[in-house]
Amino acid sequence: MMKQTTVPKFGENAFDLLRIFAAIQVFIGHVNNNMGLPLGIFAPLIYTFPGMLILFSLGGYLVTASLERTSSKKEFIQKRIFRIFPEYWLSVIVNLVVIISISHIVCSGMEFFKWFLLQMLAVDHTPDFLSFYGTGQFNAALYAIFIELQFYVLTMLFYHKLKKIKKSGWIITILLFIFLHLLITCYRNYMGEDLMVRLLRRTFIPYFSYYLIGMFVYTYRQEFLPKLMKAAVPLTVLLIIYRYLTSIFHIEISSMYSDPLTGLLLPLITLGLAYRLGKIRFKRDYSYSIYLYHMVIIGAFVQLNIKLNLQSIILLIILVLVLSVVSKHVVDFIDALWKRRKNCRL
């Protein structure tokens, strides 16, 4: 007699915990890249779990689920807009206020207007008049917002067609985008960061395999989730060993974002752990807020030439958390107020 596997209920997961973990990993990585955080022997462990890869794979699973539960494309678009833009717009304004407060901006009114319009449309761009500031970018983390929006559009347009193909078709499609990622990486390593590479990095193409794996697991969750729950811990140990071995023997697998093995295993580990850990839910999800605001503070610290020590690290963490919590509560309050007024009109 075959042993039956139990498929977990959709809501019994630790997605909130994993999103916070991913946001913190991105935070630590950017502090290290821009301010030289001494990670020591923990560096391979921290970079074993790239936060954006986790967020993209979770997005593939959850956004697909949202589309399936939404009655119309219009409602789906509204949900995505209200999920992304209000707090994103607020973070752009807050960052601009911080920059003006601690530096001097010289630009024409039209130049500023064009840049600000692009920012409001989530097209990340650092103009010349801001290139001197901080890390040299307005907010380096915002590039992923535009990529996420592309994922939403692709999900809305093509998921209903994708879910009709066989599992082999899904696997071929995922492998195709992994190959394209490697192809772009090889081109970049040979030609440098030219215009074509910069444009491609702003598209979904190099990152779509992570998102597709999330979509694939959601589509076949009845079959794969129980298996992933069992395999999550062994695969995590395997991935950590692999990363430490490549670090010890100085084996650099060049890639724009993650090497092929990490890019394949980590989305599967993420979704398996999300259900293996059980139901861990938070009243409010601050992961997006931390993601939006950590570079605001890092940029200010770099501009003010604040060196890293125990006190400055604690201050950095406190400022990011305060901004994130306040921002989330402000956006939630405005959202609740708007819904209340809308209901009154009805």
C-alpha positions in Angstrom: 0.0 0.0 0.0 1.4 3.4 -1.0 2.0 6.0 1.7 -0.2 9.0 1.1 1.4 12.4 1.3 -0.4 15.3 3.0 -0.7 18.5 1.0 -0.6 21.6 3.3 -3.3 24.2 3.2 -2.4 27.2 1.2 -2.3 29.6 4.1 -0.3 27.4 6.5 3.0 28.8 5.5 5.9 30.9 6.7 6.0 33.3 3.7 6.0 36.4 6.0 9.1 35.1 7.8 10.9 34.3 4.6 10.2 37.7 3.2 11.6 39.4 6.2 14.7 37.1 6.0 15.1 38.0 2.3 14.8 41.8 3.0 17.4 41.5 5.8 19.8 39.6 3.5 19.5 42.3 0.8 20.1 44.9 3.6 23.2 43.2 4.8 24.5 42.7 1.3 24.1 46.4 0.4 25.8 47.5 3.7 28.7 45.2 2.8 28.9 46.3 -0.8 28.7 50.1 -0.1 30.2 50.4 3.4 32.5 47.4 3.8 30.6 45.4 6.5 33.1 42.8 7.9 31.3 39.5 7.3 34.4 37.3 7.7 33.6 33.5 7.6 29.9 34.3 7.5 30.1 35.8 4.0 29.5 32.6 2.0 26.6 31.7 4.3 24.9 35.1 3.9 25.4 35.1 0.1 24.1 31.5 -0.2 20.6 32.9 0.1 20.3 35.9 -2.2 17.2 37.9 -0.9 16.0 39.0 -4.4 16.1 35.4 -5.6 13.9 34.4 -2.6 11.5 37.3 -3.2 11.2 36.5 -7.0 10.5 32.8 -6.4 7.9 33.7 -3.7 6.4 36.2 -6.0 6.0 33.6 -8.7 4.0 31.4 -6.3 1.9 34.0 -4.6 1.2 36.3 -7.6 0.0 33.3 -9.6 -2.2 32.3 -6.7 -3.6 35.9 -6.6 -4.4 35.8 -10.3 -6.2 32.5 -9.9 -8.3 33.9 -7.0 -9.1 37.2 -8.8 -12.4 37.5 -10.7 -11.0 39.8 -13.4 -7.8 41.3 -14.9 -8.9 44.7 -13.8 -9.1 43.6 -10.1 -5.7 41.8 -10.5 -4.1 45.0 -11.8 -5.7 47.1 -9.0 -4.3 44.7 -6.4 -0.8 44.8 -7.8 -0.9 48.6 -8.1 -2.0 49.1 -4.5 0.6 46.5 -3.4 3.5 48.2 -5.0 3.0 51.9 -5.7 1.7 53.8 -2.6 4.7 52.9 -0.4 7.1 53.0 -3.3 6.0 56.6 -4.1 6.4 57.6 -0.5 9.9 56.1 -0.3 10.9 58.1 -3.4 9.7 61.4 -1.8 11.3 60.5 1.6 14.6 59.7 -0.1 14.5 63.0 -2.1 13.8 64.9 1.2 16.8 63.2 2.8 19.1 64.0 -0.2 18.0 67.7 -0.3 18.5 67.9 3.5 22.2 66.8 3.5 23.4 67.8 0.0 23.0 70.4 -2.7 21.2 69.5 -5.9 21.8 71.6 -9.0 19.5 70.9 -12.0 17.0 72.5 -14.3 13.3 72.3 -13.6 12.6 70.2 -16.7 15.5 67.8 -16.0 14.1 67.2 -12.5 10.5 66.8 -13.8 11.6 64.2 -16.4 13.5 62.2 -13.7 10.7 62.5 -11.2 8.1 61.3 -13.7 10.3 58.2 -14.5 10.6 57.5 -10.8 6.9 57.6 -10.3 6.5 55.1 -13.1 9.0 52.8 -11.3 11.7 53.3 -14.0 14.8 53.4 -11.9 17.2 56.0 -13.2 19.9 58.1 -11.6 20.4 61.4 -13.5 23.6 63.4 -13.6 22.5 65.8 -10.9 22.2 62.9 -8.4 25.2 60.8 -9.5 27.5 62.6 -7.1 25.3 61.6 -4.1 26.0 58.7 -1.8 26.6 55.5 -3.6 26.2 57.1 -7.0 22.6 55.9 -7.4 19.4 57.4 -6.2 18.3 54.0 -4.7 20.0 51.0 -6.1 17.3 48.6 -4.7 14.5 50.1 -6.8 15.6 48.4 -10.1 13.8 45.3 -8.9 10.4 47.1 -8.7 10.3 47.5 -12.5 11.3 43.9 -13.0 8.5 42.8 -10.6 6.0 44.8 -12.5 7.1 43.0 -15.7 6.5 39.7 -13.9 2.9 40.8 -13.0 2.2 41.7 -16.7 3.6 38.4 -17.9 1.6 36.4 -15.3 -1.6 38.2 -16.3 -1.0 37.6 -20.0 0.4 34.1 -20.2 -0.2 32.1 -17.1 -3.6 30.7 -18.3 -1.7 29.4 -21.4 1.3 28.2 -19.5 -0.7 26.1 -17.1 -2.1 24.1 -20.0 1.3 22.8 -21.1 2.9 19.6 -19.8 5.4 19.5 -17.0 8.2 18.9 -19.5 7.2 22.1 -21.3 7.6 24.0 -18.0 11.0 22.5 -17.3 12.2 23.3 -20.8 11.0 26.9 -20.4 12.8 27.2 -17.0 16.0 25.8 -18.4 15.7 28.1 -21.4 15.7 31.2 -19.2 18.6 29.8 -17.1 20.5 29.4 -20.3 19.6 33.0 -21.4 20.8 34.2 -18.0 24.2 32.5 -18.5 24.4 33.8 -22.1 23.9 37.4 -20.9 26.5 36.8 -18.2 29.0 35.5 -20.6 28.4 38.4 -22.9 28.8 40.9 -20.1 32.1 39.2 -18.9 33.4 39.5 -22.5 32.1 42.9 -23.6 31.8 44.6 -20.3 28.8 46.5 -18.9 27.7 48.0 -22.2 24.4 49.5 -23.2 22.9 46.2 -24.2 23.7 44.6 -20.9 22.4 47.5 -18.9 19.1 47.3 -20.9 18.8 43.6 -20.5 19.4 43.8 -16.7 16.3 46.0 -16.5 14.2 43.4 -18.2 12.7 40.2 -16.7 14.9 37.9 -18.9 17.9 37.3 -16.6 15.6 36.7 -13.5 12.6 35.0 -15.0 13.7 31.4 -14.2 13.3 32.1 -10.4 9.8 33.4 -10.9 8.9 30.6 -13.2 9.9 28.0 -10.7 7.5 29.6 -8.2 4.7 29.5 -10.8 5.6 25.9 -11.7 5.4 24.8 -8.0 2.1 26.6 -7.5 0.6 25.0 -10.6 1.7 21.5 -9.5 1.6 22.1 -5.7 -0.5 19.0 -5.0 2.3 16.9 -6.4 5.5 18.8 -5.5 4.9 20.6 -2.2 5.0 17.4 -0.1 8.2 16.4 -1.8 9.8 19.8 -1.4 8.9 19.9 2.3 10.8 16.7 2.8 13.7 17.8 0.6 14.1 21.4 1.9 16.5 20.7 4.8 18.8 18.3 2.9 18.9 20.7 -0.1 19.7 23.6 2.2 22.6 21.7 3.8 23.8 20.7 0.3 23.6 24.3 -0.9 25.6 25.7 2.1 28.3 23.1 1.7 28.5 23.9 -2.0 28.9 27.6 -1.4 31.5 27.1 1.3 33.5 24.8 -0.9 33.5 27.2 -3.8 34.6 29.9 -1.4 37.4 27.8 0.2 38.8 26.7 -3.2 38.2 30.2 -4.7 36.0 28.8 -7.4 34.2 31.8 -8.8 31.2 30.9 -10.9 30.6 34.2 -12.6 27.1 35.3 -12.9 25.0 38.5 -12.9 22.9 37.4 -9.9 23.4 33.8 -8.8 25.1 30.8 -10.2 23.0 28.2 -12.0 22.9 25.7 -9.1 21.9 28.3 -6.5 19.4 29.7 -9.0 17.8 26.3 -9.4 17.9 25.0 -5.8 17.1 28.1 -3.7 13.6 28.7 -5.2 12.7 25.0 -4.5 14.2 25.3 -1.0 12.3 28.5 -0.3 8.9 27.1 -1.2 9.6 23.8 0.6 10.7 25.6 3.8 7.8 27.9 3.6 5.4 25.0 4.3 7.8 22.8 6.3 8.1 25.6 8.9 4.3 25.7 9.4 2.1 28.7 9.9 4.2 31.8 10.9 2.2 34.9 10.0 2.8 38.5 11.1 0.1 41.1 11.6 2.0 43.5 9.3 4.6 42.6 6.7 7.5 45.1 6.9 9.7 43.3 4.4 8.8 45.6 1.5 9.3 48.6 3.7 12.8 47.5 4.7 13.6 46.8 1.1 12.5 50.3 0.0 14.2 52.3 2.8 17.5 50.5 3.6 19.3 52.2 0.7 17.9 55.6 1.7 19.8 55.4 5.0 22.9 53.7 3.5 23.1 56.4 0.9 22.9 59.1 3.6 25.6 57.4 5.6 27.9 57.2 2.6 27.2 60.8 1.7 28.0 61.9 5.3 31.1 59.7 5.3 29.9 57.8 8.4 32.3 54.9 9.1 31.0 51.6 10.2 31.5 50.7 13.9 29.2 49.2 16.5 27.4 52.5 17.2 26.9 53.4 13.5 25.6 49.9 12.7 23.1 50.1 15.5 22.1 53.6 14.4 21.7 52.4 10.8 19.5 49.5 11.8 17.3 51.7 14.0 16.8 54.3 11.3 15.9 51.8 8.7 13.4 50.1 11.1 11.9 53.4 12.2 11.4 54.6 8.6 10.0 51.2 7.6 7.5 51.0 10.4 6.3 54.6 10.1 6.0 54.3 6.3 4.0 51.0 6.5 1.6 52.5 9.1 1.1 55.7 7.1 0.3 53.8 3.9 -2.0 51.4 5.8 -3.8 54.4 7.4 -4.3 56.2 4.1 -5.5 52.9 2.5 -8.0 52.3 5.3 -9.2 55.9 5.1 -9.6 55.7 1.3 -11.6 52.4 1.6 -13.8 53.9 4.3 -14.6 56.9 2.1 -15.2 54.7 -0.9 -17.7 52.6 1.1 -19.5 55.7 2.3 -20.0 56.8 -1.2 -21.4 53.5 -2.1 
